[in-house]
Amino acid sequence: MGTVKSETSHHQPLEDVIKDAVEADNNIREEVRRITLNVLSDGKLNIDEITQVTYRMVKGAGLGAVIHGPDGRNKLANAVAGLDDALCSAAEASKLAIEEASSHVKTFNKQDLQHAIKDLNDFESMYLETLKDVAKETSETVSETLNDLVRHGRLTGTGIGQKATETAKLLNEQLSERLSETVSAGVDSASKVTSNLAYAAAGFLEAIAQTLDKKITSTSSENEHK
């Protein structure tokens, strides 16, 4: 498994950054979304990196929720919703990277597309399994909340699950017929395609994060002048 950047630019562990954000209780969902996007866009965006970031985010959110007592359940749920929002943006960034790669038909084939789509389809199961993993290692209240979120997610679906399914279907419809059946020349070639996609997706995610931040800043400014 790869190693994701676990500290912020101020050299503070990611878990502590999220813990502080949840404790501060200042638009938790949006703050968690923003932090998650910033971390995920720094480096490469693949399922291993996303899993590690998700684990650390949820762990930190659980630690921060405890200070709020009985209301900690709602704070944690808001934090997890922010994470879900960020993962939806990550799925969109992956889609853009795949679409860009598909324009280079000599180096991207149907096998590469199917591998990338499989990773997209793994987003929701990774997300829910990570919530379960953190639930096993934390306090009773946090554990109950996370397990409730997992049960609810499996019954009604999650934002990232819906986004990933829609994205995978769209990519199949758009690209499957025009890509070659040619198999990549060896493991190294396939690995290079995967790595290139991960870096490209991180770049697209950074652009998405910047656009969302501008919208939020603009909305806040408008509200202040009303």
PAGU-377516 format. One record per residue (C-alpha): residue in three letters; x, y, z. Coordinates in nm, 3 decimals. Example, Ala and Ser with C-alpha at 12.3 -4.5 7.8 and 13.67 -1.06 7.14 Angstrom:
# residues 2
REC  type     east    north       up
REC   ALA    1.230   -0.450    0.780
REC   SER    1.367   -0.106    0.714
# end
This chain:
# residues 226
REC  type     east    north       up
REC   MET    0.000    0.000    0.000
REC   GLY    0.125    0.346   -0.087
REC   THR    0.198    0.614    0.166
REC   VAL   -0.025    0.916    0.162
REC   LYS    0.089    1.250    0.294
REC   SER   -0.040    1.237    0.652
REC   GLU    0.047    1.586    0.766
REC   THR   -0.069    1.932    0.670
REC   SER    0.156    2.213    0.557
REC   HIS    0.187    2.306    0.925
REC   HIS    0.320    1.956    1.004
REC   GLN    0.011    1.867    1.208
REC   PRO   -0.108    1.505    1.177
REC   LEU   -0.422    1.471    0.967
REC   GLU   -0.617    1.308    1.249
REC   ASP   -0.548    1.612    1.468
REC   VAL   -0.653    1.855    1.194
REC   ILE   -0.991    1.683    1.162
REC   LYS   -1.027    1.644    1.539
REC   ASP   -0.976    2.020    1.579
REC   ALA   -1.225    2.097    1.301
REC   VAL   -1.496    1.882    1.458
REC   GLU   -1.430    2.022    1.805
REC   ALA   -1.451    2.379    1.668
REC   ASP   -1.797    2.300    1.526
REC   ASN   -1.780    2.564    1.252
REC   ASN   -1.965    2.418    0.952
REC   ILE   -1.814    2.074    1.012
REC   ARG   -1.938    1.915    0.690
REC   GLU   -1.789    2.183    0.468
REC   GLU   -1.464    2.201    0.662
REC   VAL   -1.411    1.824    0.646
REC   ARG   -1.488    1.825    0.275
REC   ARG   -1.235    2.103    0.218
REC   ILE   -0.958    1.937    0.420
REC   THR   -1.019    1.600    0.254
REC   LEU   -0.999    1.747   -0.095
REC   ASN   -0.677    1.929   -0.014
REC   VAL   -0.513    1.612    0.116
REC   LEU   -0.636    1.386   -0.164
REC   SER   -0.520    1.626   -0.434
REC   ASP   -0.165    1.630   -0.296
REC   GLY    0.015    1.352   -0.481
REC   LYS   -0.177    1.075   -0.651
REC   LEU   -0.538    0.970   -0.632
REC   ASN   -0.582    0.593   -0.619
REC   ILE   -0.783    0.352   -0.406
REC   ASP   -0.498    0.282   -0.161
REC   GLU   -0.433    0.650   -0.096
REC   ILE   -0.805    0.722   -0.062
REC   THR   -0.846    0.436    0.186
REC   GLN   -0.567    0.568    0.407
REC   VAL   -0.701    0.922    0.402
REC   THR   -1.055    0.802    0.473
REC   TYR   -0.935    0.602    0.775
REC   ARG   -0.746    0.897    0.921
REC   MET   -1.030    1.140    0.857
REC   VAL   -1.288    0.919    1.028
REC   LYS   -1.057    0.845    1.319
REC   GLY   -0.993    1.216    1.374
REC   ALA   -1.362    1.300    1.343
REC   GLY   -1.446    1.043    1.609
REC   LEU   -1.190    1.192    1.847
REC   GLY   -1.330    1.541    1.790
REC   ALA   -1.692    1.437    1.832
REC   VAL   -1.641    1.307    2.186
REC   ILE   -1.607    1.659    2.331
REC   HIS   -1.963    1.743    2.225
REC   GLY   -2.123    1.484    2.453
REC   PRO   -2.465    1.358    2.340
REC   ASP   -2.457    1.591    2.038
REC   GLY   -2.135    1.426    1.927
REC   ARG   -2.336    1.181    1.717
REC   ASN   -2.464    1.462    1.497
REC   LYS   -2.119    1.621    1.473
REC   LEU   -1.966    1.291    1.364
REC   ALA   -2.243    1.230    1.112
REC   ASN   -2.179    1.576    0.965
REC   ALA   -1.807    1.503    0.940
REC   VAL   -1.871    1.173    0.764
REC   ALA   -2.110    1.351    0.526
REC   GLY   -1.830    1.593    0.441
REC   LEU   -1.604    1.299    0.368
REC   ASP   -1.872    1.149    0.143
REC   ASP   -1.895    1.481   -0.044
REC   ALA   -1.519    1.484   -0.097
REC   LEU   -1.518    1.126   -0.225
REC   CYS   -1.785    1.223   -0.479
REC   SER   -1.549    1.493   -0.605
REC   ALA   -1.270    1.235   -0.616
REC   ALA   -1.487    1.013   -0.835
REC   GLU   -1.548    1.306   -1.069
REC   ALA   -1.175    1.378   -1.086
REC   SER   -1.108    1.013   -1.169
REC   LYS   -1.366    1.032   -1.447
REC   LEU   -1.195    1.337   -1.598
REC   ALA   -0.856    1.164   -1.582
REC   ILE   -0.995    0.853   -1.753
REC   GLU   -1.158    1.060   -2.026
REC   GLU   -0.832    1.242   -2.088
REC   ALA   -0.633    0.917   -2.096
REC   SER   -0.879    0.760   -2.340
REC   SER   -0.791    1.024   -2.598
REC   HIS   -0.448    0.860   -2.623
REC   VAL   -0.574    0.536   -2.776
REC   LYS   -0.224    0.397   -2.830
REC   THR   -0.150    0.389   -2.459
REC   PHE   -0.499    0.337   -2.309
REC   ASN   -0.715    0.038   -2.400
REC   LYS   -1.035   -0.135   -2.295
REC   GLN   -0.853   -0.338   -2.030
REC   ASP   -0.722   -0.017   -1.872
REC   LEU   -1.073    0.128   -1.876
REC   GLN   -1.222   -0.175   -1.702
REC   HIS   -0.951   -0.168   -1.436
REC   ALA   -1.017    0.203   -1.372
REC   ILE   -1.392    0.143   -1.355
REC   LYS   -1.340   -0.140   -1.105
REC   ASP   -1.152    0.102   -0.880
REC   LEU   -1.443    0.347   -0.905
REC   ASN   -1.691    0.075   -0.815
REC   ASP   -1.478   -0.011   -0.510
REC   PHE   -1.517    0.340   -0.364
REC   GLU   -1.837    0.272   -0.169
REC   SER   -1.732   -0.064   -0.024
REC   MET   -1.396    0.087    0.078
REC   TYR   -1.577    0.380    0.243
REC   LEU   -1.819    0.163    0.442
REC   GLU   -1.555   -0.092    0.540
REC   THR   -1.330    0.187    0.665
REC   LEU   -1.611    0.323    0.883
REC   LYS   -1.648   -0.028    1.028
REC   ASP   -1.274   -0.059    1.086
REC   VAL   -1.259    0.268    1.281
REC   ALA   -1.571    0.168    1.477
REC   LYS   -1.382   -0.134    1.614
REC   GLU   -1.109    0.087    1.760
REC   THR   -1.294    0.376    1.920
REC   SER   -1.529    0.468    2.206
REC   GLU   -1.873    0.311    2.242
REC   THR   -2.067    0.619    2.133
REC   VAL   -1.849    0.680    1.828
REC   SER   -1.859    0.311    1.742
REC   GLU   -2.240    0.301    1.759
REC   THR   -2.268    0.609    1.540
REC   LEU   -2.030    0.476    1.275
REC   ASN   -2.200    0.136    1.268
REC   ASP   -2.539    0.309    1.233
REC   LEU   -2.402    0.507    0.938
REC   VAL   -2.274    0.186    0.778
REC   ARG   -2.613    0.014    0.820
REC   HIS   -2.794    0.315    0.680
REC   GLY   -2.550    0.338    0.390
REC   ARG   -2.601   -0.026    0.299
REC   LEU   -2.979    0.007    0.315
REC   THR   -3.027    0.335    0.132
REC   GLY   -2.696    0.385   -0.046
REC   THR   -2.436    0.658   -0.009
REC   GLY   -2.347    0.967   -0.207
REC   ILE   -2.020    0.816   -0.323
REC   GLY   -2.191    0.488   -0.412
REC   GLN   -2.443    0.663   -0.635
REC   LYS   -2.179    0.888   -0.790
REC   ALA   -1.941    0.599   -0.860
REC   THR   -2.214    0.386   -1.019
REC   GLU   -2.331    0.672   -1.240
REC   THR   -1.974    0.757   -1.338
REC   ALA   -1.882    0.398   -1.421
REC   LYS   -2.194    0.357   -1.636
REC   LEU   -2.125    0.681   -1.821
REC   LEU   -1.762    0.590   -1.889
REC   ASN   -1.862    0.249   -2.021
REC   GLU   -2.117    0.405   -2.255
REC   GLN   -1.881    0.676   -2.376
REC   LEU   -1.557    0.486   -2.416
REC   SER   -1.598    0.110   -2.427
REC   GLU   -1.680    0.077   -2.797
REC   ARG   -1.405    0.300   -2.929
REC   LEU   -1.119    0.161   -2.720
REC   SER   -0.899   -0.118   -2.846
REC   GLU   -0.914   -0.469   -2.700
REC   THR   -0.533   -0.474   -2.706
REC   VAL   -0.391   -0.596   -2.377
REC   SER   -0.124   -0.377   -2.215
REC   ALA    0.229   -0.502   -2.283
REC   GLY    0.304   -0.653   -1.944
REC   VAL    0.252   -0.559   -1.581
REC   ASP    0.487   -0.261   -1.601
REC   SER    0.284   -0.102   -1.878
REC   ALA   -0.046   -0.151   -1.695
REC   SER    0.110   -0.017   -1.375
REC   LYS    0.232    0.292   -1.557
REC   VAL   -0.116    0.362   -1.693
REC   THR   -0.263    0.327   -1.343
REC   SER    0.001    0.556   -1.193
REC   ASN   -0.048    0.818   -1.463
REC   LEU   -0.423    0.811   -1.405
REC   ALA   -0.372    0.858   -1.030
REC   TYR   -0.154    1.166   -1.075
REC   ALA   -0.384    1.314   -1.339
REC   ALA   -0.688    1.258   -1.117
REC   ALA   -0.515    1.439   -0.829
REC   GLY   -0.455    1.734   -1.059
REC   PHE   -0.820    1.744   -1.163
REC   LEU   -0.927    1.713   -0.799
REC   GLU   -0.713    2.012   -0.705
REC   ALA   -0.891    2.217   -0.972
REC   ILE   -1.230    2.097   -0.847
REC   ALA   -1.135    2.190   -0.488
REC   GLN   -1.026    2.538   -0.594
REC   THR   -1.351    2.593   -0.784
REC   LEU   -1.561    2.484   -0.486
REC   ASP   -1.360    2.708   -0.252
REC   LYS   -1.419    3.007   -0.481
REC   LYS   -1.793    2.940   -0.483
REC   ILE   -1.802    2.918   -0.104
REC   THR   -1.597    3.237   -0.065
REC   SER   -1.825    3.417   -0.310
REC   THR   -2.140    3.298   -0.132
REC   SER   -2.002    3.399    0.209
REC   SER   -1.914    3.743    0.076
REC   GLU   -2.263    3.789   -0.068
REC   ASN   -2.424    3.687    0.261
REC   GLU   -2.210    3.934    0.455
REC   HIS   -2.331    4.221    0.237
REC   LYS   -2.701    4.139    0.268
# end
